Amino acid sequence: MATKRSIFEEVGDTPKQVAAPGAIDRAVSGARRAIRVWFLVLFALVVVMIAVGGLTRLTDSGLSITEWKPVTGAVPPMSEAAWLAEFEKYKEIPEYQLQNKGMSLSEFKSIYWWEWGHRQLGRLIGLVWAVGFVAFVALRKVPTGWTGRMFAVGALIGLQGAIGWWMVSSGLGEGMLDVASYRLATHLGLAFVIVGMIIVYALHLGRTQADLLQARRNADHKMLRLSTVLIVLAFVQILLGALVAGIDAGRGYPDWPLMAGGFLPPHPLDIEPMWRNFFENDGLVQFMHRMAGYTLFAYGLFVFLRARKSANRKIKAAYHGVFGMMFLQMVLGIFTVIYSAPWHIAIVHQIGAVALWVLILRARFLSQYPVSQSVRG
C-alpha cells in the first residue's frame, strides 16, 4: 500500500528519477564500433578489388577464364592436364583467335592468374560480408535500424558477382575482342556504389546516434545541395571513364588540350547506327570524358569557393580536400592521355577516382552532420 503524504510535505523533497547519461545511445547502439571496423575492412577489400579489376583490364586478362563457377572455380588448375584443358577453352574464343593466336601456355598462365585472382578476391569479399553479417545478427549486436543496411551491402556484392559474369560473357561472342563497354561501365559503377554505401555507413557509425541527431539540426543545407550535384557529376565521369577503358579510347589522341589538332576528334559519328558512337567510337568517347571532366572541375571550383564561406572549419577543410584531389585527378587524366594510358599511370588515375569519390561523400556527410566547434576555436 502506498504511504500517505502529509499535506505539509514539500514537493521538492520527493527524489527525482534521472535518466542515466547515454541511455538512448545504449538502447540502440549495438556493436557500432565493431560493425564500423567490419565495414572498413570491406571498404579496403573493395578498393583493392577495383585496382585489381583495372589491372586485369589493362593486361587483357579478363577473358582468360571462359566459365563462371562460383564455388568450384575457386580451385585453380592443379595439373598440367588441367592447365591444357583451360587453355583449350581459351583457344575457342575470338580474343585468342584474332588477337593472341600462337600464345604459349606460360603466357596464358600469366593472364589466367590475373583473372583468377580478381575472382578470388570477389569470393573473399563475399565471405567477409557473410561471416560478419551472420555473426552480428546471431549475437544480437546489430544497432536498431541497421540490419537492412548491412544486408543491402551484401546483396549488392552478390549482384556485382553476377554482373561481372554478365560483363565477361559479352566478350566471348563472335567477333568480340573485349567485353562490351557499357557492361564494364555497369560493373565499375556498381563497385563505386558499394564503396559509397560502405563509407557513408562507416561515417555514421563513427559517431553516436545522439550526436548525429543534434548535428543534423545544424546542417549546412546549401552545401548539402551543392555536394549532391557534385556526386552526380562525379558518378557520370566515373561511368564515362569506364567506357574509355572498355574500348581502349585512352590510348588514342595523345595530344592535349586538342584532339588530333582540333577541338572535336575526327569522324565522331562514323559508326552506324549513330547511337553506337557514344559507346564504341574511341574519339567521341574520349571527348565526352574530357568534357565531363572539365564540367566536373569547373563545378568543383564553384563548390570549393562557396565552402570557403562556411563558418564550420571541418566543412571548409573537407571541401579543400575535395578540390585538391580533383586538381590532382585532372593532372593524372592529362598525363594518362598524353602517354597513351600506360598501365602504371592509368591505374593511379583509377585509384584517384576512388579517393575523390570518398572525399566528396565525406564532405557531403559533414555538411549534413556538422561537427560542433567552439566559437572561440
Secondary structure as a PSIPRED ss2 file (coil, helix, strand):
# PSIPRED VFORMAT (PSIPRED V4.0)

   1 M C   1.000  0.000  0.000
   2 A C   1.000  0.000  0.000
   3 T C   1.000  0.000  0.000
   4 K C   1.000  0.000  0.000
   5 R C   1.000  0.000  0.000
   6 S C   1.000  0.000  0.000
   7 I C   1.000  0.000  0.000
   8 F C   1.000  0.000  0.000
   9 E C   1.000  0.000  0.000
  10 E C   1.000  0.000  0.000
  11 V H   0.000  1.000  0.000
  12 G H   0.000  1.000  0.000
  13 D H   0.000  1.000  0.000
  14 T C   1.000  0.000  0.000
  15 P C   1.000  0.000  0.000
  16 K C   1.000  0.000  0.000
  17 Q C   1.000  0.000  0.000
  18 V C   1.000  0.000  0.000
  19 A C   1.000  0.000  0.000
  20 A C   1.000  0.000  0.000
  21 P C   1.000  0.000  0.000
  22 G C   1.000  0.000  0.000
  23 A H   0.000  1.000  0.000
  24 I H   0.000  1.000  0.000
  25 D H   0.000  1.000  0.000
  26 R H   0.000  1.000  0.000
  27 A H   0.000  1.000  0.000
  28 V H   0.000  1.000  0.000
  29 S H   0.000  1.000  0.000
  30 G C   1.000  0.000  0.000
  31 A C   1.000  0.000  0.000
  32 R H   0.000  1.000  0.000
  33 R H   0.000  1.000  0.000
  34 A H   0.000  1.000  0.000
  35 I H   0.000  1.000  0.000
  36 R H   0.000  1.000  0.000
  37 V H   0.000  1.000  0.000
  38 W H   0.000  1.000  0.000
  39 F H   0.000  1.000  0.000
  40 L H   0.000  1.000  0.000
  41 V H   0.000  1.000  0.000
  42 L H   0.000  1.000  0.000
  43 F H   0.000  1.000  0.000
  44 A H   0.000  1.000  0.000
  45 L H   0.000  1.000  0.000
  46 V H   0.000  1.000  0.000
  47 V H   0.000  1.000  0.000
  48 V H   0.000  1.000  0.000
  49 M H   0.000  1.000  0.000
  50 I H   0.000  1.000  0.000
  51 A H   0.000  1.000  0.000
  52 V H   0.000  1.000  0.000
  53 G H   0.000  1.000  0.000
  54 G H   0.000  1.000  0.000
  55 L H   0.000  1.000  0.000
  56 T H   0.000  1.000  0.000
  57 R H   0.000  1.000  0.000
  58 L H   0.000  1.000  0.000
  59 T C   1.000  0.000  0.000
  60 D C   1.000  0.000  0.000
  61 S C   1.000  0.000  0.000
  62 G C   1.000  0.000  0.000
  63 L C   1.000  0.000  0.000
  64 S C   1.000  0.000  0.000
  65 I C   1.000  0.000  0.000
  66 T C   1.000  0.000  0.000
  67 E C   1.000  0.000  0.000
  68 W C   1.000  0.000  0.000
  69 K C   1.000  0.000  0.000
  70 P C   1.000  0.000  0.000
  71 V C   1.000  0.000  0.000
  72 T H   0.000  1.000  0.000
  73 G H   0.000  1.000  0.000
  74 A H   0.000  1.000  0.000
  75 V C   1.000  0.000  0.000
  76 P C   1.000  0.000  0.000
  77 P C   1.000  0.000  0.000
  78 M C   1.000  0.000  0.000
  79 S C   1.000  0.000  0.000
  80 E H   0.000  1.000  0.000
  81 A H   0.000  1.000  0.000
  82 A H   0.000  1.000  0.000
  83 W H   0.000  1.000  0.000
  84 L H   0.000  1.000  0.000
  85 A H   0.000  1.000  0.000
  86 E H   0.000  1.000  0.000
  87 F H   0.000  1.000  0.000
  88 E H   0.000  1.000  0.000
  89 K H   0.000  1.000  0.000
  90 Y H   0.000  1.000  0.000
  91 K H   0.000  1.000  0.000
  92 E C   1.000  0.000  0.000
  93 I C   1.000  0.000  0.000
  94 P H   0.000  1.000  0.000
  95 E H   0.000  1.000  0.000
  96 Y H   0.000  1.000  0.000
  97 Q H   0.000  1.000  0.000
  98 L H   0.000  1.000  0.000
  99 Q C   1.000  0.000  0.000
 100 N C   1.000  0.000  0.000
 101 K C   1.000  0.000  0.000
 102 G C   1.000  0.000  0.000
 103 M C   1.000  0.000  0.000
 104 S C   1.000  0.000  0.000
 105 L H   0.000  1.000  0.000
 106 S H   0.000  1.000  0.000
 107 E H   0.000  1.000  0.000
 108 F H   0.000  1.000  0.000
 109 K H   0.000  1.000  0.000
 110 S H   0.000  1.000  0.000
 111 I H   0.000  1.000  0.000
 112 Y H   0.000  1.000  0.000
 113 W H   0.000  1.000  0.000
 114 W H   0.000  1.000  0.000
 115 E H   0.000  1.000  0.000
 116 W H   0.000  1.000  0.000
 117 G H   0.000  1.000  0.000
 118 H H   0.000  1.000  0.000
 119 R H   0.000  1.000  0.000
 120 Q H   0.000  1.000  0.000
 121 L H   0.000  1.000  0.000
 122 G H   0.000  1.000  0.000
 123 R H   0.000  1.000  0.000
 124 L H   0.000  1.000  0.000
 125 I H   0.000  1.000  0.000
 126 G H   0.000  1.000  0.000
 127 L H   0.000  1.000  0.000
 128 V H   0.000  1.000  0.000
 129 W H   0.000  1.000  0.000
 130 A H   0.000  1.000  0.000
 131 V H   0.000  1.000  0.000
 132 G H   0.000  1.000  0.000
 133 F H   0.000  1.000  0.000
 134 V H   0.000  1.000  0.000
 135 A H   0.000  1.000  0.000
 136 F H   0.000  1.000  0.000
 137 V H   0.000  1.000  0.000
 138 A H   0.000  1.000  0.000
 139 L C   1.000  0.000  0.000
 140 R C   1.000  0.000  0.000
 141 K C   1.000  0.000  0.000
 142 V C   1.000  0.000  0.000
 143 P C   1.000  0.000  0.000
 144 T C   1.000  0.000  0.000
 145 G C   1.000  0.000  0.000
 146 W C   1.000  0.000  0.000
 147 T H   0.000  1.000  0.000
 148 G H   0.000  1.000  0.000
 149 R H   0.000  1.000  0.000
 150 M H   0.000  1.000  0.000
 151 F H   0.000  1.000  0.000
 152 A H   0.000  1.000  0.000
 153 V H   0.000  1.000  0.000
 154 G H   0.000  1.000  0.000
 155 A H   0.000  1.000  0.000
 156 L H   0.000  1.000  0.000
 157 I H   0.000  1.000  0.000
 158 G H   0.000  1.000  0.000
 159 L H   0.000  1.000  0.000
 160 Q H   0.000  1.000  0.000
 161 G H   0.000  1.000  0.000
 162 A H   0.000  1.000  0.000
 163 I H   0.000  1.000  0.000
 164 G H   0.000  1.000  0.000
 165 W H   0.000  1.000  0.000
 166 W H   0.000  1.000  0.000
 167 M H   0.000  1.000  0.000
 168 V H   0.000  1.000  0.000
 169 S H   0.000  1.000  0.000
 170 S H   0.000  1.000  0.000
 171 G C   1.000  0.000  0.000
 172 L C   1.000  0.000  0.000
 173 G C   1.000  0.000  0.000
 174 E C   1.000  0.000  0.000
 175 G C   1.000  0.000  0.000
 176 M C   1.000  0.000  0.000
 177 L C   1.000  0.000  0.000
 178 D C   1.000  0.000  0.000
 179 V C   1.000  0.000  0.000
 180 A C   1.000  0.000  0.000
 181 S H   0.000  1.000  0.000
 182 Y H   0.000  1.000  0.000
 183 R H   0.000  1.000  0.000
 184 L H   0.000  1.000  0.000
 185 A H   0.000  1.000  0.000
 186 T H   0.000  1.000  0.000
 187 H H   0.000  1.000  0.000
 188 L H   0.000  1.000  0.000
 189 G H   0.000  1.000  0.000
 190 L H   0.000  1.000  0.000
 191 A H   0.000  1.000  0.000
 192 F H   0.000  1.000  0.000
 193 V H   0.000  1.000  0.000
 194 I H   0.000  1.000  0.000
 195 V H   0.000  1.000  0.000
 196 G H   0.000  1.000  0.000
 197 M H   0.000  1.000  0.000
 198 I H   0.000  1.000  0.000
 199 I H   0.000  1.000  0.000
 200 V H   0.000  1.000  0.000
 201 Y H   0.000  1.000  0.000
 202 A H   0.000  1.000  0.000
 203 L H   0.000  1.000  0.000
 204 H H   0.000  1.000  0.000
 205 L H   0.000  1.000  0.000
 206 G C   1.000  0.000  0.000
 207 R C   1.000  0.000  0.000
 208 T C   1.000  0.000  0.000
 209 Q H   0.000  1.000  0.000
 210 A H   0.000  1.000  0.000
 211 D H   0.000  1.000  0.000
 212 L H   0.000  1.000  0.000
 213 L H   0.000  1.000  0.000
 214 Q H   0.000  1.000  0.000
 215 A H   0.000  1.000  0.000
 216 R H   0.000  1.000  0.000
 217 R C   1.000  0.000  0.000
 218 N C   1.000  0.000  0.000
 219 A C   1.000  0.000  0.000
 220 D C   1.000  0.000  0.000
 221 H H   0.000  1.000  0.000
 222 K H   0.000  1.000  0.000
 223 M H   0.000  1.000  0.000
 224 L H   0.000  1.000  0.000
 225 R H   0.000  1.000  0.000
 226 L H   0.000  1.000  0.000
 227 S H   0.000  1.000  0.000
 228 T H   0.000  1.000  0.000
 229 V H   0.000  1.000  0.000
 230 L H   0.000  1.000  0.000
 231 I H   0.000  1.000  0.000
 232 V H   0.000  1.000  0.000
 233 L H   0.000  1.000  0.000
 234 A H   0.000  1.000  0.000
 235 F H   0.000  1.000  0.000
 236 V H   0.000  1.000  0.000
 237 Q H   0.000  1.000  0.000
 238 I H   0.000  1.000  0.000
 239 L H   0.000  1.000  0.000
 240 L H   0.000  1.000  0.000
 241 G H   0.000  1.000  0.000
 242 A H   0.000  1.000  0.000
 243 L H   0.000  1.000  0.000
 244 V H   0.000  1.000  0.000
 245 A H   0.000  1.000  0.000
 246 G H   0.000  1.000  0.000
 247 I C   1.000  0.000  0.000
 248 D C   1.000  0.000  0.000
 249 A H   0.000  1.000  0.000
 250 G H   0.000  1.000  0.000
 251 R H   0.000  1.000  0.000
 252 G C   1.000  0.000  0.000
 253 Y C   1.000  0.000  0.000
 254 P C   1.000  0.000  0.000
 255 D C   1.000  0.000  0.000
 256 W C   1.000  0.000  0.000
 257 P C   1.000  0.000  0.000
 258 L C   1.000  0.000  0.000
 259 M E   0.000  0.000  1.000
 260 A C   1.000  0.000  0.000
 261 G C   1.000  0.000  0.000
 262 G E   0.000  0.000  1.000
 263 F C   1.000  0.000  0.000
 264 L C   1.000  0.000  0.000
 265 P C   1.000  0.000  0.000
 266 P C   1.000  0.000  0.000
 267 H C   1.000  0.000  0.000
 268 P C   1.000  0.000  0.000
 269 L C   1.000  0.000  0.000
 270 D C   1.000  0.000  0.000
 271 I C   1.000  0.000  0.000
 272 E C   1.000  0.000  0.000
 273 P C   1.000  0.000  0.000
 274 M H   0.000  1.000  0.000
 275 W H   0.000  1.000  0.000
 276 R H   0.000  1.000  0.000
 277 N H   0.000  1.000  0.000
 278 F H   0.000  1.000  0.000
 279 F H   0.000  1.000  0.000
 280 E H   0.000  1.000  0.000
 281 N C   1.000  0.000  0.000
 282 D H   0.000  1.000  0.000
 283 G H   0.000  1.000  0.000
 284 L H   0.000  1.000  0.000
 285 V H   0.000  1.000  0.000
 286 Q H   0.000  1.000  0.000
 287 F H   0.000  1.000  0.000
 288 M H   0.000  1.000  0.000
 289 H H   0.000  1.000  0.000
 290 R H   0.000  1.000  0.000
 291 M H   0.000  1.000  0.000
 292 A H   0.000  1.000  0.000
 293 G H   0.000  1.000  0.000
 294 Y H   0.000  1.000  0.000
 295 T H   0.000  1.000  0.000
 296 L H   0.000  1.000  0.000
 297 F H   0.000  1.000  0.000
 298 A H   0.000  1.000  0.000
 299 Y H   0.000  1.000  0.000
 300 G H   0.000  1.000  0.000
 301 L H   0.000  1.000  0.000
 302 F H   0.000  1.000  0.000
 303 V H   0.000  1.000  0.000
 304 F H   0.000  1.000  0.000
 305 L H   0.000  1.000  0.000
 306 R H   0.000  1.000  0.000
 307 A H   0.000  1.000  0.000
 308 R C   1.000  0.000  0.000
 309 K C   1.000  0.000  0.000
 310 S C   1.000  0.000  0.000
 311 A C   1.000  0.000  0.000
 312 N C   1.000  0.000  0.000
 313 R H   0.000  1.000  0.000
 314 K H   0.000  1.000  0.000
 315 I H   0.000  1.000  0.000
 316 K H   0.000  1.000  0.000
 317 A H   0.000  1.000  0.000
 318 A H   0.000  1.000  0.000
 319 Y H   0.000  1.000  0.000
 320 H H   0.000  1.000  0.000
 321 G H   0.000  1.000  0.000
 322 V H   0.000  1.000  0.000
 323 F H   0.000  1.000  0.000
 324 G H   0.000  1.000  0.000
 325 M H   0.000  1.000  0.000
 326 M H   0.000  1.000  0.000
 327 F H   0.000  1.000  0.000
 328 L H   0.000  1.000  0.000
 329 Q H   0.000  1.000  0.000
 330 M H   0.000  1.000  0.000
 331 V H   0.000  1.000  0.000
 332 L H   0.000  1.000  0.000
 333 G H   0.000  1.000  0.000
 334 I H   0.000  1.000  0.000
 335 F H   0.000  1.000  0.000
 336 T H   0.000  1.000  0.000
 337 V H   0.000  1.000  0.000
 338 I H   0.000  1.000  0.000
 339 Y C   1.000  0.000  0.000
 340 S C   1.000  0.000  0.000
 341 A C   1.000  0.000  0.000
 342 P C   1.000  0.000  0.000
 343 W H   0.000  1.000  0.000
 344 H H   0.000  1.000  0.000
 345 I H   0.000  1.000  0.000
 346 A H   0.000  1.000  0.000
 347 I H   0.000  1.000  0.000
 348 V H   0.000  1.000  0.000
 349 H H   0.000  1.000  0.000
 350 Q H   0.000  1.000  0.000
 351 I H   0.000  1.000  0.000
 352 G H   0.000  1.000  0.000
 353 A H   0.000  1.000  0.000
 354 V H   0.000  1.000  0.000
 355 A H   0.000  1.000  0.000
 356 L H   0.000  1.000  0.000
 357 W H   0.000  1.000  0.000
 358 V H   0.000  1.000  0.000
 359 L H   0.000  1.000  0.000
 360 I H   0.000  1.000  0.000
 361 L H   0.000  1.000  0.000
 362 R H   0.000  1.000  0.000
 363 A H   0.000  1.000  0.000
 364 R H   0.000  1.000  0.000
 365 F H   0.000  1.000  0.000
 366 L H   0.000  1.000  0.000
 367 S H   0.000  1.000  0.000
 368 Q H   0.000  1.000  0.000
 369 Y C   1.000  0.000  0.000
 370 P C   1.000  0.000  0.000
 371 V C   1.000  0.000  0.000
 372 S C   1.000  0.000  0.000
 373 Q C   1.000  0.000  0.000
 374 S C   1.000  0.000  0.000
 375 V C   1.000  0.000  0.000
 376 R C   1.000  0.000  0.000
 377 G C   1.000  0.000  0.000
